[in-house]
Amino acid sequence: MGVSAVVGTGIFTIIGSAIVGSSESAGAGTAVVISMLIAALASLFSALAYSEIAAMIPVAGSAYTFTYAAMGEFMAWIVGWILMLEYAIGNITVATAWSGYFVNLLKGFKHILPDFIVNCPLWLRNDFRSMYAICEKYDWNVHDKMPFLHLPFGMEIPIAVNIPAVFIVLLLTILLIQGVKESTRAAGIMVFVNLSIIISFVLVGANYVKPENWMPFAPNGFEGILAGTFIIFFAYIGFDAISTAAEETKNPQRDLPIAIIGTLVFCTVLYVSVALVLTGMIPINDIDTQAPLAHAMRAIGKDWYAGAISVGALCALTSVLLVYQLGTTRIFYAIARDNFLPQNIMAIHKKHKTPHIITWLSGAIVMLGSLFMDLNISAELCNYGTFASFIIICIEVLILRKTEPNRHRPFKVPFCPLFPILGIVLCSCFMLYKGFSGGDSSLYFLLWIVLGLAIYIGYGYKNKRNHEE
């Protein structure tokens, strides 16, 4: 369960951004392996705290439910609002990654499909930020009329639409309204596909590694390693899938630490192996940030294998998209059910028996975000939400240890209060570092929090009191 939750978008896409960097953050280079170890450590402390809360509070749900039970409605609203950001913006990241691998897959059919599909203009498969980054990287003029470039402008505003990303989100939104259900068998198949593709990439790619490509090991020093840690943390998101199953384990005191630490160790070894092979196969500056694994195989002349990686990645990313979209609707539904949002958005479809209004609303947010947010910013924004929710969960452990010391805890965080405090400190340091280093993602996160407070003060609090009467 842990592997299926963690292995996905991070290893197929985010690893490229963490290595190369972006216009707003430095890349870690091969030292991304250090970034991965730091991210794994931060995940460990927070996931253990999450597990204690999940095992102690006998209700199914997410951090929103736990916070409501431990800290009251205001903090629950804040956490729920942050979780909506985490799921919805995380889905934008996944959709952008899906688009990159889809375009790579189409290139394998260049002798079959028309050229305008295989090499469609960049502005139809990228947001405008990515367009400018691509033009800057290759020293192209953004106003050039080259067929594959040709960025149109309306009233001096660049027009760029990531059509594949919008298409897949629209398709999955329609499927969710029809009533799509995930099953354990499907999850198991997806894990098998993920691991098969990743392990085979390591085994095949290892034959083409050139050690000189690993130098310099950390081209941007410690700053690049920290920036890489913030980005690569996205690859570790998903531990709540383990902790929320705490009440269903036979021996949570033993099973949860094994599951958490085992998942962390396995995934970290997997991630480090991929990072070493990827950075050894091709020079760092040649690594693609949207589809790094497929691009690397194509760079060494393995077009057929790049196609296989793209197919596997598309399957995995489609599953992740579906789960994230389901998560977004569930958070919306839980908050609306507690009377913080209008009740009419909870309307159930007469035929399909699904919350169709919330599903369309969630899909629209992701599709709109795909139009102007690039992969790096959406991943960073998702990480802000994750760090914030992890900090609150660690604080909850400390509060409940004081207020309810005798409450039954099937699982306890070891070395408390040291571990929860370390979780708070590490997550806070990453957020502060990224905030002080600049970039649009920190500003977007603050705006999201302000918007959430305004909705709670202007509508949620009053509506909640009216229903209580």
KOLGU-673904 format. One line per 10 residues: their letters; for each residue x, y, z of C-alpha. Coordinates in nm, 2 decimals. Layout:
a> X/Y/Z  ...
END
This chain:
mgvsavvgtg> 0.00/0.00/0.00  0.28/0.24/0.08  0.47/0.17/-0.24  0.16/0.22/-0.45  0.10/0.55/-0.28  0.46/0.68/-0.31  0.60/0.55/-0.63  0.45/0.75/-0.92  0.48/1.11/-1.05  0.79/1.19/-0.84
iftiigsaiv> 1.01/0.93/-1.00  0.87/0.97/-1.35  0.88/1.35/-1.37  0.97/1.56/-1.06  1.32/1.40/-1.04  1.40/1.59/-1.36  1.30/1.93/-1.21  1.50/1.85/-0.89  1.81/1.77/-1.09  1.80/2.05/-1.34
gssesagagt> 1.62/2.32/-1.14  1.41/2.60/-1.29  1.40/2.97/-1.34  1.30/3.01/-0.97  1.52/2.75/-0.80  1.86/2.59/-0.84  1.91/2.23/-0.94  2.07/1.98/-0.72  2.25/1.79/-1.00  2.37/1.44/-0.91
avvismliaa> 2.35/1.56/-0.54  1.98/1.50/-0.57  2.05/1.17/-0.40  2.13/1.38/-0.09  1.81/1.57/-0.14  1.62/1.23/-0.15  1.78/1.12/0.18  1.68/1.44/0.36  1.32/1.43/0.22  1.29/1.07/0.34
laslfsalay> 1.40/1.17/0.69  1.15/1.45/0.70  0.88/1.21/0.58  0.96/0.96/0.85  0.90/1.19/1.15  0.58/1.32/1.00  0.45/0.98/0.89  0.50/0.84/1.24  0.30/1.12/1.39  0.03/1.07/1.14
seiaamipva> 0.02/0.70/1.23  -0.04/0.77/1.60  -0.33/1.01/1.53  -0.48/0.76/1.28  -0.46/0.47/1.52  -0.59/0.67/1.82  -0.89/0.83/1.65  -1.12/0.55/1.54  -1.27/0.72/1.23  -1.18/0.69/0.87
gsaytftyaa> -1.06/1.00/0.70  -0.77/1.23/0.64  -0.59/1.50/0.83  -0.91/1.71/0.81  -1.10/1.46/1.02  -0.82/1.41/1.27  -0.77/1.78/1.32  -1.15/1.84/1.37  -1.14/1.58/1.65  -0.82/1.71/1.81
mgefmawivg> -0.81/2.09/1.76  -1.16/2.21/1.67  -1.34/2.35/1.37  -1.12/2.65/1.28  -0.80/2.44/1.26  -1.00/2.17/1.08  -1.11/2.42/0.82  -0.75/2.54/0.77  -0.62/2.19/0.73  -0.91/2.10/0.50
wilmleyaig> -0.85/2.41/0.29  -0.48/2.32/0.27  -0.56/1.96/0.17  -0.78/2.09/-0.11  -0.48/2.28/-0.23  -0.26/1.97/-0.20  -0.48/1.74/-0.39  -0.60/1.98/-0.66  -0.26/2.14/-0.73  -0.09/1.80/-0.70
nitvatawsg> -0.32/1.69/-0.98  -0.20/1.98/-1.20  0.15/1.85/-1.15  0.05/1.50/-1.25  -0.15/1.62/-1.55  0.15/1.82/-1.67  0.37/1.51/-1.63  0.11/1.30/-1.82  0.12/1.55/-2.10  0.50/1.53/-2.13
yfvnllkgfk> 0.50/1.15/-2.15  0.20/1.15/-2.40  0.40/1.38/-2.63  0.70/1.16/-2.60  0.48/0.86/-2.69  0.35/1.03/-3.00  0.70/1.09/-3.12  0.74/0.71/-3.15  0.47/0.71/-3.42  0.63/0.98/-3.64
hilpdfivnc> 0.62/0.75/-3.94  0.25/0.67/-3.89  0.08/0.99/-3.75  0.07/1.32/-3.93  0.35/1.57/-3.85  0.11/1.83/-3.71  0.02/1.58/-3.43  0.37/1.44/-3.36  0.52/1.79/-3.37  0.23/2.00/-3.28
plwlrndfrs> 0.32/2.37/-3.18  0.47/2.40/-2.84  0.20/2.65/-2.73  -0.05/2.37/-2.76  0.13/2.13/-2.52  0.28/2.37/-2.26  0.17/2.65/-2.04  0.32/3.00/-2.11  0.57/2.98/-1.83  0.72/2.66/-1.98
myaicekydw> 0.71/2.82/-2.32  0.93/3.10/-2.21  1.16/2.86/-2.02  1.21/2.65/-2.33  1.28/2.95/-2.55  1.53/3.08/-2.30  1.70/2.74/-2.27  1.75/2.71/-2.65  1.80/3.08/-2.72  1.49/3.10/-2.93
nvhdkmpflh> 1.29/3.42/-2.99  0.95/3.38/-2.83  0.80/3.59/-3.11  0.94/3.36/-3.38  0.70/3.22/-3.63  0.86/2.87/-3.66  0.58/2.62/-3.70  0.67/2.41/-3.39  0.71/2.73/-3.18  0.47/3.01/-3.30
lpfgmeipia> 0.34/3.14/-2.96  0.03/3.35/-3.04  -0.04/3.67/-2.85  -0.37/3.83/-2.77  -0.35/4.20/-2.66  0.02/4.14/-2.59  -0.07/3.84/-2.36  0.09/3.51/-2.45  -0.16/3.23/-2.53  -0.04/2.88/-2.44
vnipavfivl> -0.27/2.59/-2.36  -0.15/2.24/-2.24  -0.42/2.06/-2.45  -0.31/1.70/-2.34  -0.33/1.79/-1.97  -0.67/1.95/-2.00  -0.79/1.66/-2.21  -0.70/1.39/-1.96  -0.84/1.58/-1.67  -1.17/1.64/-1.86
lltilliqgv> -1.18/1.27/-1.95  -1.12/1.15/-1.59  -1.38/1.40/-1.46  -1.64/1.25/-1.69  -1.54/0.90/-1.58  -1.57/0.99/-1.21  -1.92/1.13/-1.27  -2.01/0.80/-1.43  -1.89/0.62/-1.12  -1.54/0.49/-1.15
kestraagim> -1.42/0.26/-0.86  -1.06/0.18/-0.77  -1.00/-0.18/-0.67  -0.71/-0.35/-0.49  -0.64/-0.56/-0.80  -0.61/-0.25/-1.01  -0.37/-0.09/-0.75  -0.16/-0.41/-0.75  -0.14/-0.41/-1.13  -0.04/-0.05/-1.13
vfvnlsiiis> 0.24/-0.11/-0.87  0.37/-0.40/-1.08  0.37/-0.17/-1.39  0.55/0.11/-1.20  0.82/-0.11/-1.05  0.87/-0.30/-1.38  0.93/0.01/-1.58  1.15/0.18/-1.32  1.37/-0.13/-1.24  1.41/-0.21/-1.61
fvlvganyvk> 1.52/0.16/-1.67  1.79/0.12/-1.40  1.91/-0.22/-1.54  1.92/-0.10/-1.90  2.04/0.25/-1.84  2.32/0.14/-1.61  2.50/0.00/-1.92  2.52/0.36/-2.07  2.64/0.54/-1.75  2.94/0.77/-1.80
penwmpfapn> 3.09/0.86/-1.45  3.21/1.19/-1.59  2.85/1.30/-1.62  2.83/1.29/-1.24  3.07/1.58/-1.22  3.03/1.83/-1.07  2.84/1.63/-0.81  2.66/1.94/-0.66  2.68/2.22/-0.92  2.48/2.46/-0.71
gfegilagtf> 2.62/2.36/-0.37  2.41/2.33/-0.06  2.15/2.57/-0.20  2.08/2.34/-0.49  2.05/2.04/-0.25  1.79/2.22/-0.04  1.60/2.34/-0.34  1.61/1.98/-0.47  1.48/1.85/-0.14  1.18/2.09/-0.15
iiffayigfd> 1.10/1.97/-0.50  1.17/1.60/-0.46  0.96/1.59/-0.14  0.66/1.56/-0.39  0.79/1.21/-0.47  0.73/1.10/-0.10  0.38/1.23/-0.07  0.13/0.96/0.00  0.21/0.83/0.35  -0.14/0.91/0.47
aistaaeetk> -0.25/0.60/0.27  -0.05/0.39/0.52  -0.15/0.57/0.84  -0.52/0.58/0.76  -0.52/0.20/0.76  -0.39/0.19/1.12  -0.72/0.07/1.27  -0.73/-0.22/1.03  -0.39/-0.37/1.11  -0.37/-0.67/1.34
npqrdlpiai> -0.07/-0.53/1.54  -0.03/-0.15/1.47  0.25/-0.12/1.72  0.46/-0.35/1.51  0.31/-0.33/1.16  0.30/0.05/1.11  0.67/0.11/1.18  0.75/-0.18/0.95  0.53/-0.04/0.67  0.64/0.32/0.71
igtlvfctvl> 1.02/0.25/0.74  1.01/-0.03/0.49  0.84/0.19/0.23  1.08/0.47/0.29  1.39/0.25/0.26  1.26/0.07/-0.05  1.15/0.38/-0.23  1.46/0.58/-0.14  1.69/0.30/-0.27  1.48/0.30/-0.59
yvsvalvltg> 1.49/0.68/-0.63  1.86/0.70/-0.56  1.93/0.42/-0.82  1.72/0.60/-1.08  1.89/0.94/-1.01  2.24/0.79/-1.04  2.16/0.62/-1.37  1.97/0.92/-1.51  2.25/1.17/-1.43  2.51/0.92/-1.55
mipindidtq> 2.34/0.85/-1.89  2.33/1.21/-2.02  2.47/1.55/-1.91  2.26/1.72/-1.65  2.17/2.01/-1.88  2.02/1.77/-2.13  1.78/1.61/-1.89  1.41/1.68/-1.98  1.20/1.81/-1.69  0.87/1.67/-1.81
aplahamrai> 0.96/1.32/-1.92  1.32/1.26/-1.80  1.33/0.88/-1.82  1.18/0.85/-2.17  1.39/1.14/-2.30  1.71/0.99/-2.16  1.64/0.66/-2.34  1.57/0.85/-2.66  1.89/1.04/-2.62  2.10/0.72/-2.63
gkdwyagais> 1.91/0.59/-2.93  1.66/0.36/-2.75  1.35/0.50/-2.91  1.16/0.18/-2.87  1.24/0.17/-2.50  1.15/0.53/-2.46  0.81/0.44/-2.60  0.77/0.15/-2.35  0.86/0.39/-2.06  0.60/0.64/-2.19
vgalcaltsv> 0.33/0.37/-2.20  0.41/0.26/-1.85  0.43/0.61/-1.72  0.10/0.70/-1.88  -0.07/0.41/-1.71  0.08/0.50/-1.37  0.01/0.87/-1.40  -0.35/0.81/-1.52  -0.41/0.60/-1.20  -0.25/0.87/-0.98
llvyqlgttr> -0.47/1.14/-1.15  -0.78/0.94/-1.08  -0.69/0.89/-0.72  -0.60/1.26/-0.67  -0.92/1.37/-0.84  -1.12/1.14/-0.61  -0.93/1.28/-0.31  -1.01/1.64/-0.41  -1.39/1.55/-0.43  -1.38/1.37/-0.10
ifyaiardnf> -1.22/1.67/0.08  -1.47/1.90/-0.08  -1.76/1.67/0.02  -1.64/1.63/0.38  -1.61/2.01/0.43  -1.94/2.08/0.27  -2.10/1.81/0.49  -1.97/1.99/0.80  -2.16/2.30/0.67  -1.85/2.51/0.58
lpqnimaihk> -1.95/2.52/0.22  -2.29/2.55/0.04  -2.49/2.23/0.08  -2.61/2.23/-0.28  -2.26/2.14/-0.41  -2.31/1.80/-0.24  -2.59/1.72/-0.49  -2.59/1.36/-0.60  -2.65/1.27/-0.96  -2.99/1.10/-1.00
khktphiitw> -2.86/0.84/-1.24  -2.50/0.78/-1.15  -2.53/0.85/-0.77  -2.21/1.05/-0.76  -2.15/1.40/-0.63  -2.14/1.55/-0.98  -2.12/1.92/-0.90  -1.82/1.87/-0.67  -1.66/1.65/-0.93  -1.70/1.91/-1.20
lsgaivmlgs> -1.58/2.18/-0.97  -1.27/1.98/-0.88  -1.20/1.91/-1.25  -1.25/2.27/-1.35  -0.99/2.39/-1.08  -0.73/2.15/-1.22  -0.80/2.23/-1.58  -0.78/2.60/-1.51  -0.46/2.56/-1.32  -0.31/2.36/-1.61
lfmdlnisae> -0.35/2.67/-1.83  -0.11/2.90/-1.64  0.08/2.69/-1.38  0.39/2.49/-1.48  0.50/2.17/-1.33  0.76/2.32/-1.10  0.53/2.58/-0.94  0.24/2.34/-0.90  0.47/2.08/-0.74  0.62/2.34/-0.50
lcnygtfasf> 0.27/2.47/-0.41  0.15/2.11/-0.34  0.46/2.07/-0.12  0.37/2.38/0.08  0.03/2.23/0.15  0.19/1.89/0.25  0.45/2.05/0.48  0.18/2.26/0.65  -0.05/1.96/0.71  0.25/1.76/0.84
iiicievlil> 0.34/2.03/1.09  -0.02/2.05/1.22  -0.03/1.67/1.26  0.30/1.67/1.46  0.16/1.95/1.68  -0.16/1.74/1.74  0.05/1.45/1.87  0.22/1.69/2.12  -0.12/1.84/2.23  -0.30/1.51/2.27
rktepnrhrp> -0.01/1.36/2.47  -0.07/1.65/2.72  -0.45/1.68/2.72  -0.53/1.31/2.69  -0.23/1.11/2.82  -0.44/0.81/2.93  -0.62/0.77/2.59  -0.56/0.43/2.43  -0.30/0.45/2.15  -0.25/0.14/1.95
fkvpfcplfp> 0.06/0.30/1.80  0.28/0.56/1.97  0.55/0.78/1.81  0.88/0.66/1.95  1.11/0.91/2.13  0.82/1.16/2.18  0.84/1.46/2.20  1.17/1.45/2.01  1.04/1.30/1.68  0.73/1.52/1.65
ilgivlcscf> 0.95/1.83/1.72  1.20/1.72/1.46  0.92/1.68/1.21  0.79/2.03/1.29  1.14/2.18/1.27  1.24/2.01/0.94  0.91/2.09/0.76  0.91/2.45/0.89  1.27/2.50/0.78  1.19/2.38/0.43
mlykgfsggd> 0.89/2.61/0.40  1.09/2.91/0.54  1.38/2.84/0.31  1.17/2.83/0.00  0.97/3.14/0.12  1.29/3.34/0.17  1.45/3.22/-0.15  1.17/3.38/-0.35  0.94/3.25/-0.63  0.57/3.27/-0.71
sslyfllwiv> 0.48/2.95/-0.52  0.52/3.10/-0.18  0.31/3.40/-0.28  0.04/3.17/-0.42  0.03/2.97/-0.10  -0.02/3.28/0.12  -0.29/3.39/-0.12  -0.46/3.05/-0.08  -0.45/3.08/0.30  -0.59/3.43/0.29
lglaiyigyg> -0.87/3.32/0.06  -0.95/3.03/0.29  -0.97/3.26/0.60  -1.19/3.50/0.41  -1.43/3.22/0.31  -1.44/3.09/0.67  -1.50/3.44/0.82  -1.74/3.56/0.55  -1.94/3.24/0.51  -1.83/2.92/0.68
yknkrnhee> -1.85/3.03/1.04  -2.19/3.18/1.00  -2.33/2.89/0.80  -2.20/2.65/1.05  -2.37/2.83/1.34  -2.70/2.85/1.14  -2.71/2.47/1.10  -2.63/2.42/1.46  -2.94/2.62/1.56
END
